Amino acid sequence: MARKVPGASTWETIIFNDYLKTSADSHNGIGIGICPGDGTIHLAFDNHNDLLNYRYSVTGLAAGIGSPPWDASSFLPVQHYLKPGVNFTDKFTYPRFLATPEGNLILHYRSFISQINNRIALYEADSGTWTEDRRVVGGSGTYIDTAYGPSTARRMYDNCLTYDDLRHHDHLFHLAGKRCPALTFHV
């Protein structure tokens, strides 16, 4: 991972030597999130229907200048959970992080447990903890698409995540995918 401080001429890099990629699966995307409320950097990686591989930084690392140092020691070791003692899924795929207007962080991911589910969890900067996750899109039941007709199989690829504060304190999370209408959820 690398960063370049504004005005600097060189990049600073971090090499994590404590984790080796476990497969050659091209679906194993990397999600990087920066929580504006506490300056933590969150990484989810090497996941395609696997246990979560996740690590995060110490508070303030994203602020960029001075301490904490920009090196691997400023990150916690790899863990397979967001909340200690709670494994949301062992089929974790396609992590996406999204900052909220309040300075928190949403993790959106896909989980395959008997059916495909798109799920979210919320990282709260004030406490430095994750909430329980919840399903926002499920793969069961019949969905009626006005252009394509009824379908009992949905495999949503979440390519458009947004979060806005257009309704003052009624915050909405928007999700859209290929051949899927926009969906809106209260967070």
Secondary structure, DSSP 8 states (H G I E B T S, - for coil): -EE--TT-SS-EE----S-------TT-EEEEEE-TTT--EEEEEEEEEE---EEEB-TTGGG-SSSS-SSGGGB---BS-SBTTB---S-EEEEEEEE-TTS-EEEEEEEESSSEEEEEEEEETTTTEE---EEEEES-S-EEETTTEEES-----EEEEEEE-TTTTS-EEEEEETTEEEEEEE-
